[in-house]
Amino acid sequence: MTSKTKGNPGQISESLVPQYIRDLKVYQAGKPIDELAREKGLTHISKLASNENPLGPSPYAIREMTNALWDIHRYPDMNSYELKKELCALYDIKMENIALGNGSEGLMGNLASAFLSPGKEVLTCENTFIAMYILTRKMGANLNCVPLTSDYRFDVEALANAINENTKIIYIANPNNPTGTYITTKEFNYLMDHVPDHVLVILDEAYFEFANLYDDYPNSMDYRYDNVITLRTFSKAYGLAGIRIGYGFGHEDLISNFSKVKMTFEPNLIAQKGAFGALKDRPHLERTLTENSKYLKECYNFLYENELNPIKSVTNFIAFKTGSGEASDYLFEKLLNEGVIIRPLKANEMPEFVRVSIGTHEEMEHFYEAMRKVLPDFKSKYLK
C-alpha cells in the first residue's frame, strides 16, 4: 500500500503510533511443528517448547465441540451460562465472581484495559511471563521489576518493599513461567499482609493443577481477598491450548468492571463447549497429572546427571542452564536437527537457560536420544 502522507513513500507518520507501542517487541511463540518439517524435511518431530498437554484434549471435550459445530452460525452465549455453572459447582462460588476470556493471557489483556492507565505502575519480578510486560507497556503504564530470589522464585519481601503510591497492579505467576517455581502459603500470606487495599493483585495460576499437588502451594481459592484476581486456563492441564479459553475469579465489582472491556462474545462457542466437556472428564485430568509427575522427575534426573543445572519445577516443564546465550542457541539448533523443539529463554532475559516441556513417553525418549547425540560436542564447547 502506497502512503498518501507527505514524506517517505510507504511510511506512515510517526505521530499515528504512540512511542510506547513502537517500543514493544512482538511475542515469539514456540516453533511450530509444520514450520520445522518444512525447514528440515523431518517427519519425526517432538515439540517440547510450549508446555502443552501431550495427551491431547479429553474425548468429552471433543464430543462437545463436535456437536457444537452445527450451531456455529449462531452467536455464542455471551454470559457463558453453562460453563460458568460448572465452574460454580467445582469451586463453590457465584457466577458474578467468574470472568472468561481467550486464555489467561486474554484475561490479562482485559484486566490491563480495565485497570491500567499511563503513569500507573505494574509491580512484578524479572524473568516471568513476558505477556504481562507487553500488556503493561501497551497501556503506557510503568513496569517495575524486582529480581527473583537466588533459587529463581518470586521475592515476596522485595515486592512488598517496592510498593509505592503509583503501584496499581502486582502480578505474580504462581507457579512462575519460565522457571517452574512457586511462592509458598507462608510467603503469599506475608505479601498480602503488606499489600494496600487499593492495589490489585493478579495471581496467574496457569499451572495450578500441577502445583496443587504440593502441600505448601497456596491455592488462591482458599482465600477471599477483595483485591485479588485469580487467573487460570484450559490450555495446559486440560489440553485445550488451540481453542484459547481461560477463566478468572474475583470480587463481583472487579469482575463487573472487567466485563465492560471484554469482547462481546468472548470466548467463542467452540471454546465454551470444549471447556465444559473438559471439566466433565476428571479421569483425563488425573491421568495427565500422573503422567506428568512421572516424566517430570525422570527428566529432572536426566538433566541433573548431565550437569545441566535444572531448576526444580512443579509444573509441566523444566528450565535448565546452558551457561550462555551462545550455548543456548547451539543446543536449540542441534536439537532441531534431531527433530526436537525446545524453548530458548532469551526473551525472558534468561539467555543462559533453555526450557523443555514434558511430553509423552515416546517424546521424552526422543528428547533423551537427541540429547545424548549432541551433548558430547556441547559439553566440549561450553561445559569445559
C-alpha positions as CSV (number, residue, x, y, z in Angstrom):
1,M,0.0,0.0,0.0
2,T,1.4,3.4,-1.0
3,S,1.4,6.1,1.6
4,K,-0.7,9.2,0.9
5,T,1.1,11.3,3.5
6,K,3.9,13.6,2.9
7,G,7.4,12.3,3.5
8,N,9.0,9.0,2.5
9,P,6.7,6.8,0.3
10,G,5.5,3.7,2.1
11,Q,6.0,5.1,5.6
12,I,3.2,6.2,8.0
13,S,3.5,9.3,10.2
14,E,5.3,8.5,13.5
15,S,2.6,10.5,15.2
16,L,0.0,7.8,14.3
17,V,1.6,5.3,16.6
18,P,2.4,6.1,20.3
19,Q,6.0,5.7,21.1
20,Y,5.3,3.1,23.8
21,I,3.6,0.9,21.2
22,R,6.6,1.4,18.8
23,D,8.9,0.2,21.5
24,L,7.1,-3.1,22.0
25,K,8.5,-6.3,20.8
26,V,6.3,-9.0,19.3
27,Y,5.8,-12.1,21.4
28,Q,7.6,-15.1,19.9
29,A,5.8,-18.4,20.4
30,G,7.4,-21.8,20.3
31,K,8.5,-23.1,16.9
32,P,5.5,-24.8,15.2
33,I,5.9,-28.5,14.1
34,D,4.9,-27.7,10.5
35,E,7.5,-25.0,10.2
36,L,10.3,-27.3,11.3
37,A,9.0,-30.0,9.0
38,R,9.2,-27.6,6.0
39,E,12.7,-26.3,7.0
40,K,14.4,-29.6,7.8
41,G,12.3,-32.1,5.8
42,L,11.8,-34.1,9.0
43,T,8.9,-36.5,9.8
44,H,9.7,-37.4,13.4
45,I,9.2,-34.3,15.4
46,S,8.7,-33.8,19.1
47,K,7.5,-30.3,20.1
48,L,8.6,-29.7,23.7
49,A,8.5,-25.9,23.6
50,S,5.1,-24.6,24.6
51,N,4.0,-26.5,27.8
52,E,1.1,-28.2,26.1
53,N,-0.7,-31.3,27.3
54,P,0.9,-34.1,25.3
55,L,-2.1,-36.4,25.9
56,G,-4.3,-34.0,24.0
57,P,-7.9,-33.0,24.9
58,S,-10.4,-35.1,26.7
59,P,-12.8,-37.1,24.4
60,Y,-15.6,-35.4,26.3
61,A,-14.3,-32.0,25.2
62,I,-14.0,-33.3,21.6
63,R,-17.6,-34.5,21.7
64,E,-18.9,-31.2,23.0
65,M,-17.0,-29.2,20.4
66,T,-18.0,-31.5,17.6
67,N,-21.7,-31.3,18.5
68,A,-21.4,-27.5,18.7
69,L,-20.2,-27.2,15.1
70,W,-23.9,-27.4,13.9
71,D,-24.5,-24.2,15.8
72,I,-21.6,-22.0,14.7
73,H,-23.9,-19.9,12.5
74,R,-25.3,-18.6,15.9
75,Y,-23.5,-16.2,18.3
76,P,-22.4,-17.9,21.5
77,D,-24.0,-17.3,24.9
78,M,-22.2,-14.0,25.9
79,N,-22.8,-14.9,29.5
80,S,-21.4,-18.5,29.1
81,Y,-24.1,-19.8,31.5
82,E,-23.4,-23.5,31.0
83,L,-19.6,-23.2,31.6
84,K,-19.9,-20.8,34.5
85,K,-22.5,-23.1,36.2
86,E,-19.9,-25.9,36.0
87,L,-17.2,-23.7,37.5
88,C,-19.6,-22.5,40.2
89,A,-20.2,-26.1,41.3
90,L,-16.5,-27.0,41.1
91,Y,-15.3,-24.0,43.2
92,D,-18.4,-23.2,45.3
93,I,-18.7,-19.6,44.0
94,K,-21.3,-17.4,42.4
95,M,-21.4,-16.6,38.6
96,E,-20.8,-13.0,39.4
97,N,-17.3,-13.9,40.6
98,I,-16.3,-15.6,37.3
99,A,-14.6,-14.0,34.2
100,L,-13.9,-15.8,31.0
101,G,-11.6,-14.9,28.1
102,N,-9.4,-16.0,25.3
103,G,-6.9,-17.9,27.5
104,S,-5.5,-16.5,30.7
105,E,-3.4,-14.1,28.6
106,G,-6.7,-12.7,27.1
107,L,-7.9,-12.2,30.6
108,M,-4.7,-10.3,31.5
109,G,-5.3,-8.1,28.5
110,N,-8.8,-7.2,29.6
111,L,-7.5,-6.5,33.1
112,A,-4.9,-4.2,31.8
113,S,-7.5,-2.3,29.8
114,A,-9.8,-2.0,32.8
115,F,-7.4,-1.1,35.5
116,L,-4.2,0.4,34.0
117,S,-3.5,3.9,32.6
118,P,-0.5,6.0,31.8
119,G,1.6,6.8,34.8
120,K,0.4,3.9,36.9
121,E,2.7,1.0,37.7
122,V,2.7,-2.7,37.5
123,L,5.0,-4.4,40.0
124,T,6.3,-7.8,39.3
125,C,9.6,-9.8,39.2
126,E,12.1,-10.2,36.4
127,N,12.1,-13.4,34.4
128,T,8.4,-14.1,34.4
129,F,5.7,-14.4,31.8
130,I,6.6,-11.7,29.3
131,A,2.9,-11.1,28.2
132,M,2.5,-9.0,31.4
133,Y,5.4,-6.8,30.4
134,I,3.9,-6.3,26.9
135,L,0.4,-5.5,28.2
136,T,1.8,-3.0,30.8
137,R,3.7,-1.1,28.1
138,K,0.8,-1.3,25.7
139,M,-1.2,0.7,28.2
140,G,1.5,3.3,28.6
141,A,2.0,2.2,32.2
142,N,5.3,1.8,34.0
143,L,6.8,-1.6,34.7
144,N,8.8,-2.1,38.0
145,C,10.6,-5.5,38.2
146,V,12.5,-6.8,41.2
147,P,14.9,-9.7,40.8
148,L,13.9,-13.3,41.5
149,T,15.5,-14.9,44.6
150,S,18.7,-16.9,44.2
151,D,16.7,-20.1,43.7
152,Y,14.6,-18.4,40.9
153,R,11.4,-17.7,42.9
154,F,9.3,-14.6,43.3
155,D,10.8,-12.5,46.0
156,V,7.8,-11.5,48.1
157,E,9.9,-9.4,50.5
158,A,11.3,-7.3,47.7
159,L,7.9,-6.9,46.2
160,A,6.4,-5.8,49.5
161,N,9.2,-3.2,49.9
162,A,8.7,-1.9,46.3
163,I,5.1,-1.0,46.6
164,N,4.6,2.8,46.2
165,E,1.9,5.3,45.6
166,N,1.8,4.6,41.9
167,T,1.5,0.9,42.2
168,K,-1.7,-0.2,40.6
169,I,-1.2,-3.9,40.0
170,I,1.1,-6.6,41.4
171,Y,1.5,-9.5,39.1
172,I,2.5,-12.9,40.4
173,A,2.8,-16.0,38.2
174,N,2.4,-18.9,40.7
175,P,3.9,-21.2,39.5
176,N,6.2,-19.0,37.5
177,N,6.8,-19.4,33.8
178,P,9.6,-20.0,32.7
179,T,11.2,-21.1,36.0
180,G,8.5,-23.6,37.2
181,T,9.0,-22.3,40.8
182,Y,6.3,-21.1,43.2
183,I,5.7,-19.0,46.3
184,T,4.5,-20.9,49.4
185,T,1.5,-20.3,51.5
186,K,3.6,-18.6,54.1
187,E,5.1,-16.3,51.5
188,F,1.7,-15.4,50.0
189,N,0.4,-14.6,53.4
190,Y,3.4,-12.3,54.1
191,L,2.9,-10.5,50.8
192,M,-0.9,-9.9,51.3
193,D,-0.2,-8.5,54.8
194,H,1.8,-5.7,53.0
195,V,-0.5,-5.0,50.1
196,P,-2.8,-2.0,50.4
197,D,-6.4,-2.4,49.5
198,H,-6.1,-0.1,46.5
199,V,-3.5,-2.4,44.8
200,L,-4.9,-5.2,42.6
201,V,-3.0,-8.5,42.9
202,I,-3.2,-10.7,39.8
203,L,-2.4,-14.3,40.6
204,D,-1.6,-16.1,37.4
205,E,-2.2,-19.7,38.1
206,A,-2.0,-21.2,34.6
207,Y,-0.2,-24.2,36.1
208,F,-2.4,-24.5,39.1
209,E,-3.4,-28.2,38.6
210,F,0.2,-29.3,38.6
211,A,1.3,-27.2,41.6
212,N,-1.7,-28.0,43.7
213,L,-0.2,-31.4,44.3
214,Y,2.2,-29.7,46.7
215,D,1.1,-29.2,50.3
216,D,2.6,-25.7,50.8
217,Y,1.2,-24.3,47.5
218,P,-1.3,-21.5,48.2
219,N,-4.5,-22.3,46.3
220,S,-5.9,-18.8,45.9
221,M,-9.4,-20.1,46.1
222,D,-8.9,-20.8,49.8
223,Y,-8.8,-17.1,50.3
224,R,-11.3,-14.3,49.7
225,Y,-9.3,-11.1,49.2
226,D,-11.4,-8.4,47.6
227,N,-8.3,-7.1,45.7
228,V,-7.1,-10.4,44.3
229,I,-8.0,-11.8,40.9
230,T,-7.1,-15.4,40.1
231,L,-6.4,-16.4,36.5
232,R,-6.4,-20.0,35.3
233,T,-6.6,-21.7,31.9
234,F,-7.7,-24.7,30.0
235,S,-4.6,-24.5,27.8
236,K,-2.3,-26.5,30.0
237,A,-3.5,-29.5,32.1
238,Y,-6.8,-29.6,30.2
239,G,-5.2,-29.8,26.8
240,L,-7.2,-27.1,25.0
241,A,-4.5,-24.6,24.0
242,G,-5.7,-24.4,20.5
243,I,-9.2,-23.0,21.3
244,R,-7.9,-20.3,23.7
245,I,-10.0,-20.2,26.8
246,G,-9.2,-19.2,30.3
247,Y,-11.1,-18.2,33.4
248,G,-10.7,-15.9,36.4
249,F,-12.2,-15.4,39.8
250,G,-12.6,-12.2,41.8
251,H,-14.8,-9.9,43.7
252,E,-18.0,-9.2,41.8
253,D,-17.3,-5.5,41.5
254,L,-13.9,-6.2,39.9
255,I,-15.5,-8.8,37.5
256,S,-18.3,-6.3,36.6
257,N,-15.8,-3.7,35.5
258,F,-13.6,-6.3,33.8
259,S,-16.6,-7.3,31.8
260,K,-17.1,-3.8,30.4
261,V,-13.9,-4.0,28.3
262,K,-14.0,-7.6,27.1
263,M,-15.1,-8.6,23.6
264,T,-18.9,-9.1,23.5
265,F,-18.9,-12.8,22.5
266,E,-15.6,-13.8,24.2
267,P,-14.9,-16.7,24.5
268,N,-16.4,-18.3,21.3
269,L,-18.9,-21.1,21.1
270,I,-16.4,-23.9,20.5
271,A,-14.2,-22.8,23.3
272,Q,-17.1,-22.7,25.8
273,K,-18.2,-26.1,24.8
274,G,-14.7,-27.6,24.9
275,A,-14.0,-26.3,28.3
276,F,-17.4,-27.5,29.6
277,G,-16.6,-31.0,28.3
278,A,-13.1,-31.0,29.8
279,L,-14.4,-30.2,33.2
280,K,-16.6,-33.3,33.0
281,D,-13.7,-35.6,32.5
282,R,-11.9,-35.8,35.8
283,P,-10.1,-39.1,34.9
284,H,-8.4,-37.4,31.9
285,L,-7.1,-34.7,34.1
286,E,-5.8,-37.2,36.7
287,R,-4.1,-39.2,34.0
288,T,-2.4,-36.0,32.8
289,L,-1.1,-35.2,36.3
290,T,0.1,-38.7,37.0
291,E,2.0,-39.0,33.6
292,N,3.5,-35.5,34.1
293,S,4.7,-36.2,37.6
294,K,6.4,-39.4,36.4
295,Y,8.2,-37.9,33.4
296,L,9.0,-34.6,35.2
297,K,11.0,-36.4,37.8
298,E,12.6,-38.6,35.1
299,C,13.6,-35.5,33.0
300,Y,15.0,-33.6,36.1
301,N,17.2,-36.6,36.9
302,F,18.5,-36.8,33.3
303,L,19.4,-33.2,33.2
304,Y,20.9,-33.2,36.7
305,E,23.0,-36.3,35.9
306,N,24.3,-34.5,32.7
307,E,25.4,-31.4,34.8
308,L,22.8,-29.1,33.2
309,N,21.6,-27.5,36.4
310,P,17.9,-27.9,36.1
311,I,15.6,-25.6,38.2
312,K,13.3,-27.6,40.4
313,S,9.9,-27.3,38.8
314,V,6.3,-28.1,40.0
315,T,4.8,-27.6,36.5
316,N,4.9,-29.5,33.2
317,F,8.3,-28.0,32.1
318,I,11.9,-27.6,33.3
319,A,14.3,-24.8,32.7
320,F,17.9,-25.8,32.7
321,K,21.2,-23.9,32.4
322,T,23.4,-24.0,29.4
323,G,25.8,-21.3,30.6
324,S,25.4,-18.6,27.9
325,G,23.2,-17.3,25.2
326,E,25.6,-18.8,22.6
327,A,25.3,-22.2,24.3
328,S,21.5,-22.0,24.4
329,D,21.4,-21.2,20.7
330,Y,23.7,-24.0,19.9
331,L,21.8,-26.6,21.8
332,F,18.5,-25.3,20.4
333,E,19.7,-25.6,16.8
334,K,21.3,-29.0,17.3
335,L,18.1,-30.4,18.8
336,L,16.1,-29.0,15.9
337,N,18.3,-31.0,13.5
338,E,17.2,-34.1,15.5
339,G,13.5,-33.1,15.3
340,V,13.2,-31.9,18.9
341,I,11.9,-28.4,19.6
342,I,12.7,-26.8,23.0
343,R,12.5,-23.2,24.0
344,P,15.4,-20.7,24.4
345,L,14.7,-18.2,27.2
346,K,16.4,-15.1,25.7
347,A,13.0,-13.3,25.6
348,N,12.6,-13.9,29.3
349,E,16.1,-12.3,29.8
350,M,17.5,-15.7,30.8
351,P,19.7,-16.3,27.8
352,E,21.8,-18.8,29.6
353,F,18.8,-21.1,30.1
354,V,16.5,-23.1,27.8
355,R,13.2,-24.8,28.7
356,V,11.9,-28.2,27.9
357,S,8.2,-29.2,28.2
358,I,7.2,-32.6,29.5
359,G,5.9,-34.9,26.7
360,T,4.7,-38.4,26.3
361,H,7.0,-41.4,27.0
362,E,7.9,-41.5,23.3
363,E,8.6,-37.8,23.1
364,M,10.8,-37.8,26.1
365,E,12.7,-40.8,24.8
366,H,13.2,-38.8,21.6
367,F,14.5,-35.9,23.7
368,Y,16.9,-38.1,25.6
369,E,18.2,-39.8,22.5
370,A,18.7,-36.4,20.8
371,M,20.5,-35.0,23.8
372,R,22.8,-38.0,24.0
373,K,23.8,-37.3,20.4
374,V,24.5,-33.6,20.9
375,L,25.8,-33.5,24.4
376,P,29.4,-34.6,23.8
377,D,30.1,-31.7,21.4
378,F,28.0,-29.3,23.5
379,K,30.0,-30.2,26.7
380,S,33.3,-29.9,24.9
381,K,32.4,-26.4,23.7
382,Y,30.5,-25.0,26.6
383,L,31.0,-27.1,29.8
384,K,34.7,-27.2,30.0
